[in-house]
């Protein structure tokens, strides 16, 4: 049986989305819209594999309307997520501790820059690995913590309230 026969045979049946192959989806788009494979593939990719959404989007662009592709909103969402992650990374500290005593505490970006610099130099890399093994043997701990720099007590700067407390 040839490919065209299979397509006609499957069109008559009610198949789930999982059973459709990408080629069948592309053939449906090509037949309905009269476009080439490359255009059909691009429309299908932008619609995340949904044939009906791809047809709707393509018709909207053909009629001069605005398609349902929200690249700007997706980009803003991704950018906001990256900014939030970098903001929390900047408020993160890395501390070297033995028992409960802090030996060394650095901000995470500074620690990352130092680790990268040390790793780039072969002599320092071996020395750092030896130091890490020695620290592990002597029960040193590496603690990563977040510091919330945005919170403060509003009453700490309320000098009028302090003067009223002194009068009583």
Chimera marker file (.cmm) of the C-alpha trace (Angstrom):
<marker_set name="trace">
<marker id="1" x="0.000" y="0.000" z="0.000" r="1" g="1" b="0" radius="0.5"/>
<marker id="2" x="1.381" y="3.402" z="-0.914" r="1" g="1" b="0" radius="0.5"/>
<marker id="3" x="1.636" y="6.423" z="1.379" r="1" g="1" b="0" radius="0.5"/>
<marker id="4" x="-1.312" y="8.227" z="-0.240" r="1" g="1" b="0" radius="0.5"/>
<marker id="5" x="-3.489" y="5.188" z="0.401" r="1" g="1" b="0" radius="0.5"/>
<marker id="6" x="-2.581" y="5.172" z="4.079" r="1" g="1" b="0" radius="0.5"/>
<marker id="7" x="-3.401" y="8.856" z="4.365" r="1" g="1" b="0" radius="0.5"/>
<marker id="8" x="-6.822" y="8.383" z="2.773" r="1" g="1" b="0" radius="0.5"/>
<marker id="9" x="-7.418" y="5.341" z="4.949" r="1" g="1" b="0" radius="0.5"/>
<marker id="10" x="-6.547" y="7.265" z="8.132" r="1" g="1" b="0" radius="0.5"/>
<marker id="11" x="-8.600" y="10.326" z="7.192" r="1" g="1" b="0" radius="0.5"/>
<marker id="12" x="-11.775" y="8.303" z="7.430" r="1" g="1" b="0" radius="0.5"/>
<marker id="13" x="-10.949" y="7.096" z="10.940" r="1" g="1" b="0" radius="0.5"/>
<marker id="14" x="-11.022" y="9.143" z="14.120" r="1" g="1" b="0" radius="0.5"/>
<marker id="15" x="-7.377" y="8.930" z="15.240" r="1" g="1" b="0" radius="0.5"/>
<marker id="16" x="-5.843" y="10.513" z="18.275" r="1" g="1" b="0" radius="0.5"/>
<marker id="17" x="-3.178" y="13.211" z="17.906" r="1" g="1" b="0" radius="0.5"/>
<marker id="18" x="-0.469" y="10.803" z="19.071" r="1" g="1" b="0" radius="0.5"/>
<marker id="19" x="-1.067" y="8.473" z="16.127" r="1" g="1" b="0" radius="0.5"/>
<marker id="20" x="-0.558" y="11.144" z="13.491" r="1" g="1" b="0" radius="0.5"/>
<marker id="21" x="2.917" y="11.321" z="12.146" r="1" g="1" b="0" radius="0.5"/>
<marker id="22" x="4.488" y="14.658" z="11.432" r="1" g="1" b="0" radius="0.5"/>
<marker id="23" x="4.425" y="13.932" z="7.726" r="1" g="1" b="0" radius="0.5"/>
<marker id="24" x="0.661" y="13.392" z="7.813" r="1" g="1" b="0" radius="0.5"/>
<marker id="25" x="0.227" y="16.692" z="9.634" r="1" g="1" b="0" radius="0.5"/>
<marker id="26" x="2.361" y="18.428" z="7.038" r="1" g="1" b="0" radius="0.5"/>
<marker id="27" x="0.308" y="16.840" z="4.241" r="1" g="1" b="0" radius="0.5"/>
<marker id="28" x="-2.921" y="18.112" z="5.801" r="1" g="1" b="0" radius="0.5"/>
<marker id="29" x="-1.507" y="21.638" z="6.044" r="1" g="1" b="0" radius="0.5"/>
<marker id="30" x="-0.219" y="21.514" z="2.468" r="1" g="1" b="0" radius="0.5"/>
<marker id="31" x="-3.564" y="20.278" z="1.123" r="1" g="1" b="0" radius="0.5"/>
<marker id="32" x="-5.689" y="22.772" z="3.017" r="1" g="1" b="0" radius="0.5"/>
<marker id="33" x="-3.508" y="25.859" z="2.587" r="1" g="1" b="0" radius="0.5"/>
<marker id="34" x="-1.760" y="25.154" z="-0.704" r="1" g="1" b="0" radius="0.5"/>
<marker id="35" x="1.725" y="25.769" z="0.699" r="1" g="1" b="0" radius="0.5"/>
<marker id="36" x="5.087" y="24.022" z="0.490" r="1" g="1" b="0" radius="0.5"/>
<marker id="37" x="6.657" y="21.660" z="2.998" r="1" g="1" b="0" radius="0.5"/>
<marker id="38" x="8.936" y="24.311" z="4.487" r="1" g="1" b="0" radius="0.5"/>
<marker id="39" x="6.061" y="26.725" z="5.160" r="1" g="1" b="0" radius="0.5"/>
<marker id="40" x="3.940" y="23.905" z="6.543" r="1" g="1" b="0" radius="0.5"/>
<marker id="41" x="6.760" y="22.751" z="8.809" r="1" g="1" b="0" radius="0.5"/>
<marker id="42" x="7.351" y="26.289" z="10.118" r="1" g="1" b="0" radius="0.5"/>
<marker id="43" x="3.624" y="26.766" z="10.792" r="1" g="1" b="0" radius="0.5"/>
<marker id="44" x="3.422" y="23.402" z="12.567" r="1" g="1" b="0" radius="0.5"/>
<marker id="45" x="6.485" y="24.147" z="14.710" r="1" g="1" b="0" radius="0.5"/>
<marker id="46" x="5.131" y="27.543" z="15.751" r="1" g="1" b="0" radius="0.5"/>
<marker id="47" x="1.826" y="25.911" z="16.695" r="1" g="1" b="0" radius="0.5"/>
<marker id="48" x="3.706" y="23.252" z="18.739" r="1" g="1" b="0" radius="0.5"/>
<marker id="49" x="2.388" y="20.408" z="16.596" r="1" g="1" b="0" radius="0.5"/>
<marker id="50" x="-1.277" y="21.447" z="16.731" r="1" g="1" b="0" radius="0.5"/>
<marker id="51" x="-2.643" y="21.232" z="13.167" r="1" g="1" b="0" radius="0.5"/>
<marker id="52" x="-5.809" y="23.197" z="13.891" r="1" g="1" b="0" radius="0.5"/>
<marker id="53" x="-3.874" y="26.033" z="15.540" r="1" g="1" b="0" radius="0.5"/>
<marker id="54" x="-1.412" y="26.069" z="12.645" r="1" g="1" b="0" radius="0.5"/>
<marker id="55" x="-4.285" y="26.333" z="10.150" r="1" g="1" b="0" radius="0.5"/>
<marker id="56" x="-5.883" y="29.127" z="12.183" r="1" g="1" b="0" radius="0.5"/>
<marker id="57" x="-2.629" y="31.066" z="12.495" r="1" g="1" b="0" radius="0.5"/>
<marker id="58" x="-1.870" y="30.687" z="8.799" r="1" g="1" b="0" radius="0.5"/>
<marker id="59" x="-5.343" y="31.871" z="7.816" r="1" g="1" b="0" radius="0.5"/>
<marker id="60" x="-4.995" y="34.909" z="10.080" r="1" g="1" b="0" radius="0.5"/>
<marker id="61" x="-1.695" y="35.906" z="8.476" r="1" g="1" b="0" radius="0.5"/>
<marker id="62" x="-3.068" y="35.302" z="4.989" r="1" g="1" b="0" radius="0.5"/>
<marker id="63" x="-6.099" y="37.529" z="5.711" r="1" g="1" b="0" radius="0.5"/>
<marker id="64" x="-3.857" y="40.294" z="7.051" r="1" g="1" b="0" radius="0.5"/>
<marker id="65" x="-4.738" y="39.645" z="10.683" r="1" g="1" b="0" radius="0.5"/>
<marker id="66" x="-2.390" y="39.201" z="13.554" r="1" g="1" b="0" radius="0.5"/>
<marker id="67" x="-1.383" y="35.555" z="14.212" r="1" g="1" b="0" radius="0.5"/>
<marker id="68" x="-1.593" y="33.988" z="17.623" r="1" g="1" b="0" radius="0.5"/>
<marker id="69" x="2.189" y="33.877" z="17.999" r="1" g="1" b="0" radius="0.5"/>
<marker id="70" x="3.151" y="35.752" z="21.122" r="1" g="1" b="0" radius="0.5"/>
<marker id="71" x="6.928" y="35.884" z="20.750" r="1" g="1" b="0" radius="0.5"/>
<marker id="72" x="7.210" y="39.204" z="22.558" r="1" g="1" b="0" radius="0.5"/>
<marker id="73" x="5.316" y="37.952" z="25.605" r="1" g="1" b="0" radius="0.5"/>
<marker id="74" x="7.328" y="34.718" z="25.677" r="1" g="1" b="0" radius="0.5"/>
<marker id="75" x="10.538" y="36.709" z="25.445" r="1" g="1" b="0" radius="0.5"/>
<marker id="76" x="9.475" y="38.986" z="28.295" r="1" g="1" b="0" radius="0.5"/>
<marker id="77" x="8.560" y="35.984" z="30.415" r="1" g="1" b="0" radius="0.5"/>
<marker id="78" x="11.912" y="34.329" z="29.784" r="1" g="1" b="0" radius="0.5"/>
<marker id="79" x="13.778" y="37.590" z="30.438" r="1" g="1" b="0" radius="0.5"/>
<marker id="80" x="11.883" y="38.170" z="33.708" r="1" g="1" b="0" radius="0.5"/>
<marker id="81" x="12.734" y="34.639" z="34.807" r="1" g="1" b="0" radius="0.5"/>
<marker id="82" x="16.425" y="35.158" z="34.017" r="1" g="1" b="0" radius="0.5"/>
<marker id="83" x="16.445" y="38.472" z="35.922" r="1" g="1" b="0" radius="0.5"/>
<marker id="84" x="14.834" y="36.835" z="38.963" r="1" g="1" b="0" radius="0.5"/>
<marker id="85" x="17.363" y="33.991" z="38.950" r="1" g="1" b="0" radius="0.5"/>
<marker id="86" x="20.300" y="36.396" z="38.604" r="1" g="1" b="0" radius="0.5"/>
<marker id="87" x="18.884" y="38.580" z="41.361" r="1" g="1" b="0" radius="0.5"/>
<marker id="88" x="18.651" y="35.646" z="43.730" r="1" g="1" b="0" radius="0.5"/>
<marker id="89" x="22.128" y="34.501" z="42.651" r="1" g="1" b="0" radius="0.5"/>
<marker id="90" x="23.548" y="37.916" z="43.569" r="1" g="1" b="0" radius="0.5"/>
<marker id="91" x="22.058" y="37.570" z="47.075" r="1" g="1" b="0" radius="0.5"/>
<marker id="92" x="23.621" y="34.138" z="47.601" r="1" g="1" b="0" radius="0.5"/>
<marker id="93" x="26.716" y="33.536" z="49.706" r="1" g="1" b="0" radius="0.5"/>
<marker id="94" x="29.104" y="30.618" z="49.810" r="1" g="1" b="0" radius="0.5"/>
<marker id="95" x="30.722" y="29.921" z="53.190" r="1" g="1" b="0" radius="0.5"/>
<marker id="96" x="33.482" y="27.551" z="54.208" r="1" g="1" b="0" radius="0.5"/>
<marker id="97" x="32.838" y="26.323" z="57.754" r="1" g="1" b="0" radius="0.5"/>
<marker id="98" x="34.361" y="23.976" z="60.264" r="1" g="1" b="0" radius="0.5"/>
<marker id="99" x="31.812" y="22.925" z="62.834" r="1" g="1" b="0" radius="0.5"/>
<marker id="100" x="29.891" y="26.186" z="63.386" r="1" g="1" b="0" radius="0.5"/>
<marker id="101" x="32.818" y="28.561" z="62.789" r="1" g="1" b="0" radius="0.5"/>
<marker id="102" x="32.888" y="30.420" z="59.481" r="1" g="1" b="0" radius="0.5"/>
<marker id="103" x="36.383" y="30.354" z="57.982" r="1" g="1" b="0" radius="0.5"/>
<marker id="104" x="35.618" y="32.166" z="54.716" r="1" g="1" b="0" radius="0.5"/>
<marker id="105" x="32.451" y="33.728" z="53.283" r="1" g="1" b="0" radius="0.5"/>
<marker id="106" x="32.108" y="35.041" z="49.719" r="1" g="1" b="0" radius="0.5"/>
<marker id="107" x="29.279" y="36.196" z="47.511" r="1" g="1" b="0" radius="0.5"/>
<marker id="108" x="28.317" y="33.561" z="44.950" r="1" g="1" b="0" radius="0.5"/>
<marker id="109" x="29.349" y="35.610" z="41.880" r="1" g="1" b="0" radius="0.5"/>
<marker id="110" x="32.784" y="36.268" z="43.391" r="1" g="1" b="0" radius="0.5"/>
<marker id="111" x="33.143" y="32.605" z="44.350" r="1" g="1" b="0" radius="0.5"/>
<marker id="112" x="32.201" y="31.542" z="40.835" r="1" g="1" b="0" radius="0.5"/>
<marker id="113" x="34.726" y="33.956" z="39.308" r="1" g="1" b="0" radius="0.5"/>
<marker id="114" x="37.476" y="32.675" z="41.619" r="1" g="1" b="0" radius="0.5"/>
<marker id="115" x="36.624" y="29.043" z="40.893" r="1" g="1" b="0" radius="0.5"/>
<marker id="116" x="36.716" y="29.718" z="37.147" r="1" g="1" b="0" radius="0.5"/>
<marker id="117" x="40.059" y="31.527" z="37.416" r="1" g="1" b="0" radius="0.5"/>
<marker id="118" x="41.583" y="28.744" z="39.486" r="1" g="1" b="0" radius="0.5"/>
<marker id="119" x="40.239" y="26.049" z="37.161" r="1" g="1" b="0" radius="0.5"/>
<marker id="120" x="41.791" y="27.734" z="34.100" r="1" g="1" b="0" radius="0.5"/>
<marker id="121" x="45.339" y="27.445" z="35.523" r="1" g="1" b="0" radius="0.5"/>
<marker id="122" x="46.596" y="23.825" z="35.594" r="1" g="1" b="0" radius="0.5"/>
<marker id="123" x="48.946" y="24.374" z="38.545" r="1" g="1" b="0" radius="0.5"/>
<marker id="124" x="46.254" y="26.028" z="40.632" r="1" g="1" b="0" radius="0.5"/>
<marker id="125" x="43.756" y="23.355" z="39.591" r="1" g="1" b="0" radius="0.5"/>
<marker id="126" x="45.872" y="20.590" z="41.154" r="1" g="1" b="0" radius="0.5"/>
<marker id="127" x="46.459" y="22.691" z="44.271" r="1" g="1" b="0" radius="0.5"/>
<marker id="128" x="42.711" y="23.410" z="44.563" r="1" g="1" b="0" radius="0.5"/>
<marker id="129" x="41.820" y="19.725" z="44.194" r="1" g="1" b="0" radius="0.5"/>
<marker id="130" x="44.366" y="18.798" z="46.867" r="1" g="1" b="0" radius="0.5"/>
<marker id="131" x="42.931" y="21.517" z="49.125" r="1" g="1" b="0" radius="0.5"/>
<marker id="132" x="39.381" y="20.267" z="48.541" r="1" g="1" b="0" radius="0.5"/>
<marker id="133" x="40.394" y="16.711" z="49.465" r="1" g="1" b="0" radius="0.5"/>
<marker id="134" x="42.183" y="17.988" z="52.579" r="1" g="1" b="0" radius="0.5"/>
<marker id="135" x="39.158" y="20.050" z="53.581" r="1" g="1" b="0" radius="0.5"/>
<marker id="136" x="36.852" y="17.059" z="53.142" r="1" g="1" b="0" radius="0.5"/>
<marker id="137" x="39.127" y="14.852" z="55.257" r="1" g="1" b="0" radius="0.5"/>
<marker id="138" x="39.240" y="17.491" z="58.026" r="1" g="1" b="0" radius="0.5"/>
<marker id="139" x="35.414" y="17.826" z="58.051" r="1" g="1" b="0" radius="0.5"/>
<marker id="140" x="35.110" y="21.294" z="56.552" r="1" g="1" b="0" radius="0.5"/>
<marker id="141" x="31.716" y="22.149" z="55.119" r="1" g="1" b="0" radius="0.5"/>
<marker id="142" x="30.723" y="24.281" z="52.148" r="1" g="1" b="0" radius="0.5"/>
<marker id="143" x="27.469" y="26.093" z="52.878" r="1" g="1" b="0" radius="0.5"/>
<marker id="144" x="25.411" y="27.958" z="50.274" r="1" g="1" b="0" radius="0.5"/>
<marker id="145" x="22.899" y="30.400" z="51.715" r="1" g="1" b="0" radius="0.5"/>
<marker id="146" x="20.643" y="33.159" z="50.538" r="1" g="1" b="0" radius="0.5"/>
<marker id="147" x="20.662" y="36.606" z="52.096" r="1" g="1" b="0" radius="0.5"/>
<marker id="148" x="17.560" y="38.754" z="51.830" r="1" g="1" b="0" radius="0.5"/>
<marker id="149" x="18.981" y="42.264" z="51.430" r="1" g="1" b="0" radius="0.5"/>
<marker id="150" x="15.635" y="43.879" z="50.666" r="1" g="1" b="0" radius="0.5"/>
<marker id="151" x="14.053" y="43.537" z="54.107" r="1" g="1" b="0" radius="0.5"/>
<marker id="152" x="14.665" y="45.973" z="56.911" r="1" g="1" b="0" radius="0.5"/>
<marker id="153" x="12.819" y="47.226" z="59.929" r="1" g="1" b="0" radius="0.5"/>
<marker id="154" x="10.936" y="50.464" z="59.240" r="1" g="1" b="0" radius="0.5"/>
<marker id="155" x="10.858" y="51.324" z="62.948" r="1" g="1" b="0" radius="0.5"/>
<marker id="156" x="14.656" y="51.334" z="63.105" r="1" g="1" b="0" radius="0.5"/>
<marker id="157" x="14.628" y="54.637" z="61.211" r="1" g="1" b="0" radius="0.5"/>
<marker id="158" x="11.653" y="56.187" z="63.005" r="1" g="1" b="0" radius="0.5"/>
<marker id="159" x="13.451" y="58.692" z="65.249" r="1" g="1" b="0" radius="0.5"/>
<marker id="160" x="10.242" y="60.459" z="66.291" r="1" g="1" b="0" radius="0.5"/>
<marker id="161" x="9.013" y="57.276" z="67.953" r="1" g="1" b="0" radius="0.5"/>
<marker id="162" x="12.323" y="57.006" z="69.861" r="1" g="1" b="0" radius="0.5"/>
<marker id="163" x="11.933" y="60.530" z="71.244" r="1" g="1" b="0" radius="0.5"/>
<marker id="164" x="8.397" y="59.761" z="72.419" r="1" g="1" b="0" radius="0.5"/>
<marker id="165" x="9.622" y="56.630" z="74.224" r="1" g="1" b="0" radius="0.5"/>
<marker id="166" x="12.258" y="58.653" z="76.095" r="1" g="1" b="0" radius="0.5"/>
<marker id="167" x="9.660" y="61.107" z="77.438" r="1" g="1" b="0" radius="0.5"/>
<marker id="168" x="7.722" y="58.412" z="79.284" r="1" g="1" b="0" radius="0.5"/>
<link id1="1" id2="2" r="1" g="1" b="0" radius="0.2"/>
<link id1="2" id2="3" r="1" g="1" b="0" radius="0.2"/>
<link id1="3" id2="4" r="1" g="1" b="0" radius="0.2"/>
<link id1="4" id2="5" r="1" g="1" b="0" radius="0.2"/>
<link id1="5" id2="6" r="1" g="1" b="0" radius="0.2"/>
<link id1="6" id2="7" r="1" g="1" b="0" radius="0.2"/>
<link id1="7" id2="8" r="1" g="1" b="0" radius="0.2"/>
<link id1="8" id2="9" r="1" g="1" b="0" radius="0.2"/>
<link id1="9" id2="10" r="1" g="1" b="0" radius="0.2"/>
<link id1="10" id2="11" r="1" g="1" b="0" radius="0.2"/>
<link id1="11" id2="12" r="1" g="1" b="0" radius="0.2"/>
<link id1="12" id2="13" r="1" g="1" b="0" radius="0.2"/>
<link id1="13" id2="14" r="1" g="1" b="0" radius="0.2"/>
<link id1="14" id2="15" r="1" g="1" b="0" radius="0.2"/>
<link id1="15" id2="16" r="1" g="1" b="0" radius="0.2"/>
<link id1="16" id2="17" r="1" g="1" b="0" radius="0.2"/>
<link id1="17" id2="18" r="1" g="1" b="0" radius="0.2"/>
<link id1="18" id2="19" r="1" g="1" b="0" radius="0.2"/>
<link id1="19" id2="20" r="1" g="1" b="0" radius="0.2"/>
<link id1="20" id2="21" r="1" g="1" b="0" radius="0.2"/>
<link id1="21" id2="22" r="1" g="1" b="0" radius="0.2"/>
<link id1="22" id2="23" r="1" g="1" b="0" radius="0.2"/>
<link id1="23" id2="24" r="1" g="1" b="0" radius="0.2"/>
<link id1="24" id2="25" r="1" g="1" b="0" radius="0.2"/>
<link id1="25" id2="26" r="1" g="1" b="0" radius="0.2"/>
<link id1="26" id2="27" r="1" g="1" b="0" radius="0.2"/>
<link id1="27" id2="28" r="1" g="1" b="0" radius="0.2"/>
<link id1="28" id2="29" r="1" g="1" b="0" radius="0.2"/>
<link id1="29" id2="30" r="1" g="1" b="0" radius="0.2"/>
<link id1="30" id2="31" r="1" g="1" b="0" radius="0.2"/>
<link id1="31" id2="32" r="1" g="1" b="0" radius="0.2"/>
<link id1="32" id2="33" r="1" g="1" b="0" radius="0.2"/>
<link id1="33" id2="34" r="1" g="1" b="0" radius="0.2"/>
<link id1="34" id2="35" r="1" g="1" b="0" radius="0.2"/>
<link id1="35" id2="36" r="1" g="1" b="0" radius="0.2"/>
<link id1="36" id2="37" r="1" g="1" b="0" radius="0.2"/>
<link id1="37" id2="38" r="1" g="1" b="0" radius="0.2"/>
<link id1="38" id2="39" r="1" g="1" b="0" radius="0.2"/>
<link id1="39" id2="40" r="1" g="1" b="0" radius="0.2"/>
<link id1="40" id2="41" r="1" g="1" b="0" radius="0.2"/>
<link id1="41" id2="42" r="1" g="1" b="0" radius="0.2"/>
<link id1="42" id2="43" r="1" g="1" b="0" radius="0.2"/>
<link id1="43" id2="44" r="1" g="1" b="0" radius="0.2"/>
<link id1="44" id2="45" r="1" g="1" b="0" radius="0.2"/>
<link id1="45" id2="46" r="1" g="1" b="0" radius="0.2"/>
<link id1="46" id2="47" r="1" g="1" b="0" radius="0.2"/>
<link id1="47" id2="48" r="1" g="1" b="0" radius="0.2"/>
<link id1="48" id2="49" r="1" g="1" b="0" radius="0.2"/>
<link id1="49" id2="50" r="1" g="1" b="0" radius="0.2"/>
<link id1="50" id2="51" r="1" g="1" b="0" radius="0.2"/>
<link id1="51" id2="52" r="1" g="1" b="0" radius="0.2"/>
<link id1="52" id2="53" r="1" g="1" b="0" radius="0.2"/>
<link id1="53" id2="54" r="1" g="1" b="0" radius="0.2"/>
<link id1="54" id2="55" r="1" g="1" b="0" radius="0.2"/>
<link id1="55" id2="56" r="1" g="1" b="0" radius="0.2"/>
<link id1="56" id2="57" r="1" g="1" b="0" radius="0.2"/>
<link id1="57" id2="58" r="1" g="1" b="0" radius="0.2"/>
<link id1="58" id2="59" r="1" g="1" b="0" radius="0.2"/>
<link id1="59" id2="60" r="1" g="1" b="0" radius="0.2"/>
<link id1="60" id2="61" r="1" g="1" b="0" radius="0.2"/>
<link id1="61" id2="62" r="1" g="1" b="0" radius="0.2"/>
<link id1="62" id2="63" r="1" g="1" b="0" radius="0.2"/>
<link id1="63" id2="64" r="1" g="1" b="0" radius="0.2"/>
<link id1="64" id2="65" r="1" g="1" b="0" radius="0.2"/>
<link id1="65" id2="66" r="1" g="1" b="0" radius="0.2"/>
<link id1="66" id2="67" r="1" g="1" b="0" radius="0.2"/>
<link id1="67" id2="68" r="1" g="1" b="0" radius="0.2"/>
<link id1="68" id2="69" r="1" g="1" b="0" radius="0.2"/>
<link id1="69" id2="70" r="1" g="1" b="0" radius="0.2"/>
<link id1="70" id2="71" r="1" g="1" b="0" radius="0.2"/>
<link id1="71" id2="72" r="1" g="1" b="0" radius="0.2"/>
<link id1="72" id2="73" r="1" g="1" b="0" radius="0.2"/>
<link id1="73" id2="74" r="1" g="1" b="0" radius="0.2"/>
<link id1="74" id2="75" r="1" g="1" b="0" radius="0.2"/>
<link id1="75" id2="76" r="1" g="1" b="0" radius="0.2"/>
<link id1="76" id2="77" r="1" g="1" b="0" radius="0.2"/>
<link id1="77" id2="78" r="1" g="1" b="0" radius="0.2"/>
<link id1="78" id2="79" r="1" g="1" b="0" radius="0.2"/>
<link id1="79" id2="80" r="1" g="1" b="0" radius="0.2"/>
<link id1="80" id2="81" r="1" g="1" b="0" radius="0.2"/>
<link id1="81" id2="82" r="1" g="1" b="0" radius="0.2"/>
<link id1="82" id2="83" r="1" g="1" b="0" radius="0.2"/>
<link id1="83" id2="84" r="1" g="1" b="0" radius="0.2"/>
<link id1="84" id2="85" r="1" g="1" b="0" radius="0.2"/>
<link id1="85" id2="86" r="1" g="1" b="0" radius="0.2"/>
<link id1="86" id2="87" r="1" g="1" b="0" radius="0.2"/>
<link id1="87" id2="88" r="1" g="1" b="0" radius="0.2"/>
<link id1="88" id2="89" r="1" g="1" b="0" radius="0.2"/>
<link id1="89" id2="90" r="1" g="1" b="0" radius="0.2"/>
<link id1="90" id2="91" r="1" g="1" b="0" radius="0.2"/>
<link id1="91" id2="92" r="1" g="1" b="0" radius="0.2"/>
<link id1="92" id2="93" r="1" g="1" b="0" radius="0.2"/>
<link id1="93" id2="94" r="1" g="1" b="0" radius="0.2"/>
<link id1="94" id2="95" r="1" g="1" b="0" radius="0.2"/>
<link id1="95" id2="96" r="1" g="1" b="0" radius="0.2"/>
<link id1="96" id2="97" r="1" g="1" b="0" radius="0.2"/>
<link id1="97" id2="98" r="1" g="1" b="0" radius="0.2"/>
<link id1="98" id2="99" r="1" g="1" b="0" radius="0.2"/>
<link id1="99" id2="100" r="1" g="1" b="0" radius="0.2"/>
<link id1="100" id2="101" r="1" g="1" b="0" radius="0.2"/>
<link id1="101" id2="102" r="1" g="1" b="0" radius="0.2"/>
<link id1="102" id2="103" r="1" g="1" b="0" radius="0.2"/>
<link id1="103" id2="104" r="1" g="1" b="0" radius="0.2"/>
<link id1="104" id2="105" r="1" g="1" b="0" radius="0.2"/>
<link id1="105" id2="106" r="1" g="1" b="0" radius="0.2"/>
<link id1="106" id2="107" r="1" g="1" b="0" radius="0.2"/>
<link id1="107" id2="108" r="1" g="1" b="0" radius="0.2"/>
<link id1="108" id2="109" r="1" g="1" b="0" radius="0.2"/>
<link id1="109" id2="110" r="1" g="1" b="0" radius="0.2"/>
<link id1="110" id2="111" r="1" g="1" b="0" radius="0.2"/>
<link id1="111" id2="112" r="1" g="1" b="0" radius="0.2"/>
<link id1="112" id2="113" r="1" g="1" b="0" radius="0.2"/>
<link id1="113" id2="114" r="1" g="1" b="0" radius="0.2"/>
<link id1="114" id2="115" r="1" g="1" b="0" radius="0.2"/>
<link id1="115" id2="116" r="1" g="1" b="0" radius="0.2"/>
<link id1="116" id2="117" r="1" g="1" b="0" radius="0.2"/>
<link id1="117" id2="118" r="1" g="1" b="0" radius="0.2"/>
<link id1="118" id2="119" r="1" g="1" b="0" radius="0.2"/>
<link id1="119" id2="120" r="1" g="1" b="0" radius="0.2"/>
<link id1="120" id2="121" r="1" g="1" b="0" radius="0.2"/>
<link id1="121" id2="122" r="1" g="1" b="0" radius="0.2"/>
<link id1="122" id2="123" r="1" g="1" b="0" radius="0.2"/>
<link id1="123" id2="124" r="1" g="1" b="0" radius="0.2"/>
<link id1="124" id2="125" r="1" g="1" b="0" radius="0.2"/>
<link id1="125" id2="126" r="1" g="1" b="0" radius="0.2"/>
<link id1="126" id2="127" r="1" g="1" b="0" radius="0.2"/>
<link id1="127" id2="128" r="1" g="1" b="0" radius="0.2"/>
<link id1="128" id2="129" r="1" g="1" b="0" radius="0.2"/>
<link id1="129" id2="130" r="1" g="1" b="0" radius="0.2"/>
<link id1="130" id2="131" r="1" g="1" b="0" radius="0.2"/>
<link id1="131" id2="132" r="1" g="1" b="0" radius="0.2"/>
<link id1="132" id2="133" r="1" g="1" b="0" radius="0.2"/>
<link id1="133" id2="134" r="1" g="1" b="0" radius="0.2"/>
<link id1="134" id2="135" r="1" g="1" b="0" radius="0.2"/>
<link id1="135" id2="136" r="1" g="1" b="0" radius="0.2"/>
<link id1="136" id2="137" r="1" g="1" b="0" radius="0.2"/>
<link id1="137" id2="138" r="1" g="1" b="0" radius="0.2"/>
<link id1="138" id2="139" r="1" g="1" b="0" radius="0.2"/>
<link id1="139" id2="140" r="1" g="1" b="0" radius="0.2"/>
<link id1="140" id2="141" r="1" g="1" b="0" radius="0.2"/>
<link id1="141" id2="142" r="1" g="1" b="0" radius="0.2"/>
<link id1="142" id2="143" r="1" g="1" b="0" radius="0.2"/>
<link id1="143" id2="144" r="1" g="1" b="0" radius="0.2"/>
<link id1="144" id2="145" r="1" g="1" b="0" radius="0.2"/>
<link id1="145" id2="146" r="1" g="1" b="0" radius="0.2"/>
<link id1="146" id2="147" r="1" g="1" b="0" radius="0.2"/>
<link id1="147" id2="148" r="1" g="1" b="0" radius="0.2"/>
<link id1="148" id2="149" r="1" g="1" b="0" radius="0.2"/>
<link id1="149" id2="150" r="1" g="1" b="0" radius="0.2"/>
<link id1="150" id2="151" r="1" g="1" b="0" radius="0.2"/>
<link id1="151" id2="152" r="1" g="1" b="0" radius="0.2"/>
<link id1="152" id2="153" r="1" g="1" b="0" radius="0.2"/>
<link id1="153" id2="154" r="1" g="1" b="0" radius="0.2"/>
<link id1="154" id2="155" r="1" g="1" b="0" radius="0.2"/>
<link id1="155" id2="156" r="1" g="1" b="0" radius="0.2"/>
<link id1="156" id2="157" r="1" g="1" b="0" radius="0.2"/>
<link id1="157" id2="158" r="1" g="1" b="0" radius="0.2"/>
<link id1="158" id2="159" r="1" g="1" b="0" radius="0.2"/>
<link id1="159" id2="160" r="1" g="1" b="0" radius="0.2"/>
<link id1="160" id2="161" r="1" g="1" b="0" radius="0.2"/>
<link id1="161" id2="162" r="1" g="1" b="0" radius="0.2"/>
<link id1="162" id2="163" r="1" g="1" b="0" radius="0.2"/>
<link id1="163" id2="164" r="1" g="1" b="0" radius="0.2"/>
<link id1="164" id2="165" r="1" g="1" b="0" radius="0.2"/>
<link id1="165" id2="166" r="1" g="1" b="0" radius="0.2"/>
<link id1="166" id2="167" r="1" g="1" b="0" radius="0.2"/>
<link id1="167" id2="168" r="1" g="1" b="0" radius="0.2"/>
</marker_set>
